[in-house]
């Protein structure tokens, strides 16, 4: 992670919003560990009176169902949230200004971020409504059944819309935001969304990135240069539907041969050959996975 890029990003945020509280929800182990360490190291060089960094391993602490444990995060930042305040104007006179913002991120700023921000949004709204005497002292959104329902519905729909725009599916864990608990239907929907995201990420996102690069002017068409869509080498033969069909056929013939191995040596050899062919083809696909996936081609990003 380039330190100068991080520095410029937070300099821009400070210029716009003042104090920045950074809440990092990345996993501190597993596939996100490298990114988490890099981001944490970059933040250590920036932390000062205007930037505060809070790492919070969402999956380790909350798992897949214990989202109430986000209160542990809020306990760490409650004083800062109260200090940064909110903007208030009355009769065209500024009564108070907001002193800063909370910047929340996970790896793609979708599901974990949505759940965490729903809590922060709830706390901020309660503070505002209490301050302007719409709520009594200590009164909460959850004390008003209709208000509670509308708040949850608004935030869940908002999270789904952002997720659909970015990933092509509804937000994961949306049932917790909408209903305040995990449900069986929510788990099933998350499974379907995860499969859909895997497909879209691997076989659709390349062309989407090319479209963005072309529309934004990041890529400029030059008729005298070779086409960026020209396939070379292994790419010219990498066609996933055909490879998948061959693997399925290999598994089918291997299975049918195994059932007849006891009849004679021919079926044993046939079974071994089909198993070897299938395993070899699967290994080839795995080793050349990027060649089979939809990759952005205009700007040579991958």
N, C-alpha and C positions, 0 to 999 in steps of 0.2 A: 504494500500500500504506500503510495507516494506521499511523503510528509507534506510537501508543498501544496499538493491538491487538497489535502485535509485542512491545511492551514487557511487556504483561500476560501474554502467552503464555510468554515466557521467565522472567518473574518467577515464574510458577506452577511451571515446570520446575525452577528453582533451589531453590524452597522444598521441592519433593518429592525431588529427586535430588542436589542439590549442583552440582558443576561440570558444565558443558554444553559438549561439543565438537560444533559444527554442521558437518556435511559436506553441501555443496550441490552436487548433480549436474546442475543445470540447464544447458542449452545457453546459451552466452554470445553466440551469434549466432542469426539466424533468428527464428522465431516466438516463441521463449522468451526472447529477449534483453531485452524490456521487463520481464518478470517477474523475470529474473535481476538486472537492474540495480536494480530497486526493492527486492528482498530484500537485495541486497548493501549498498545505501545505508542501509536500515533497520538492518542488523546493525552497521554501522560505529559507530552511536550507542550500541550495547549492549556492544560488545566490551570486556571487562575481565578481571580475574584469574579470574572464574568463568564467562566465556563466550568461547570461541575459535571463530572462523569460518574454514572452509576451503572455498573454491570449487574445484570439480573438474569441468571440462566433460567428462562421461563420453563422449559421442558423438565429440567431437573427438579425445580421447586414445585411447579404446579402439575406436572405430568399431563395426562390427557383429560382429566376430569376434576382436579382439585383447584379450580380457578379462584376459589375464595382465598387462596393463599397469596393472591395479589395484594392483599392487605399488608403483607410484609414489605412489599415495595412501597406502598403509600406511606407506611410508617416512617420510611427513610426520607421521604421527600415532602411530607406534609407541611413542615415549617416553611420550606422554600416556596411551595405552592401558595401559601397564605401571603408570604412576603411579596411575591411578584404581582399579586392582585389582579385587577381587571380595569378596563377603561370605563369611566362613568361620566356622563354629561347630563346636565340639567339646565333647561332654559338657555341653551347655547353656551353654557358655561361649563368648562371642564372641571369636574370635581376631583377626579383622580385618574392617573395614567397607569397602564400596565407596565411592569418593570422588565418583563422577559417572557420567555416561552419554554415549553418542554418539548424536546425533540426526541421522539421514540423511533427505534428501528429494530427490526429483526433481519433475517437474511433477505427477504423480498418485501418487507413492510406491508404484509397483508394480514394473515390470520392472527398471529400473536400480537402484532401491533394493534389490530382492530379491537381485540378483547381488552388490552391494556388501556387504550385510549377511551374505550367506553367507560371504564372506571374513572379515569381522570376527568372525562367530560361530565360525568355524573357529579363528582365532587365539586368541580368548578361551578356547575350550574346551581347546585345547592347553596354554595357560598354566595353567589350573586343574588339569588332569590331571597336569601335571608338578609343580605345587606340592604336591599331595597324594600324590605318588609312585605314582600309577597308571601314569604314563608315566615313562620314564627321562629324564634331562637331554638335551635336544635331540631327543627322540623326537616324531614328528609323527603326525597322524591318517592321513596317506597311507602311513605305514609298515605299517599294519595293513589288509590288503585288505578284510576283512569290515566293519571299523569304517568305513572310507572309503565303502564301498558304502551302508551304512545311513545314514551322515550325509548323503550326497548325496540319497538317496531321501527322507529325512525333510524336508530343507530344500526340495527341489523340490515335494513334495506340499503342504507348508505354504504356499509361495508361490502355488501353483495355487489353493488354497482361498481365500486372501485375494483373489486376482485375480477369481475367479468371483463372490465375494460383491459386489465393487465394480464390476467391468466386464462380468460375464457370460461371460467366457472365461478360459481358462488363461493363466498368465503367459507373456509373450513371453521369448524367450531361455532358456526353461526347460531346454532340452537341455544348455546349458553347466553349469547348476547340477546337473543329474542325472548327466551323463556326463563333465563336465570339458572338453567340446569342442563345437563347433557341428557339426550334422549336417544332411544334406539333408532328412530328415524334419522336423527342427526348423525349418528355413527354410520348408518348405511349411506346417507347422502355424502358424507365425507369420503367414504370409500369410492363411490362413483366419481366424485370430483377429483380425487387423487389420481385415478386411472385416466380420466379425461385430461388432466394437466400433464401427465406423463406423455400421452399421445401428442397433445398440442405442442408441448415443449420440444419434443424430439422430431416431429414431422410437419409442423406448421410455422413455428416461430421464425425460421430462417427467412422465409418469404415476407413475413410481417416486418422484420427488421430492414429488409431491402426496401420495402415500400416506404418506411419511415425515412431511411437515408435518402431516397430519391425525392420525396416530397419536401423534406427539410433543406435540400440543397447540399447535404453532406457528400453526396455522390453526384458528379457532373458527367453527363453522357458525352463520350468522345467517339465519334463514328470511325475514327482512324485507328483506334485501339482494338485488340481482340475482345471478343465477347467474354464478360466475366462468368457467363453461364456455360462456357465450353467445358465439357467433361474430359479429364485426362486420366490415364493409367487405370488404377483399380476402380476409380469413381465411375468410369464408363460402364462397368459391369455390375456395379453395386445396386441391385434392385431388391429392396427388402421383401416385397410380396412374394417374389420368386424364391428367395432364400428361405422365407418362412414356410412356403409350400413344400420345398424340398426337405426341410427339417421335419415337418409334420409327416410327410410321406415316409421318411426314414424311420421315424418312431413307430409308425404304423406297421411297416414291414418287419422291423426288429421285433415288435411285440408278437406279430403273427408267427414269426419264425421260432421265437422262444417257446411257444406252446407246442411246437412239433420237434424240438431238439432231440427228444428221446427216440424218435423214429429211426433216424440214421445220421451219419456224419455230414451229409449234404446240408441238412437243415441247421446243424451246428455251425458249419462254416458260413452259411448264408446269414445266420443271425449275427455272427461276429463281424462279418463284412458290413452289414447294414448299421450295426451299432457303431463301428469305427467311422463309417461315412457320416453318420449323423453327428457324432461327437466332434469330428474334424470340421464339419461345416458350421456347427454352433460356435466352435472356438474361433473360426475365421471371422464370423460375424461379430463376435465379441471383441476381437483384437482390432477390427476395422470399423468400430461402431460409428465414428464420426463420418465415415464415407457413406453410411446408409441413412444418416439423419439429414434433416432439412437445415442447412447451414446458410447464414447470410453470406452473400458472395460479392456484393457491390464494393464494399469497403475492406474486404479481407480481414474481418474481425476474428475469424477462426480458421 
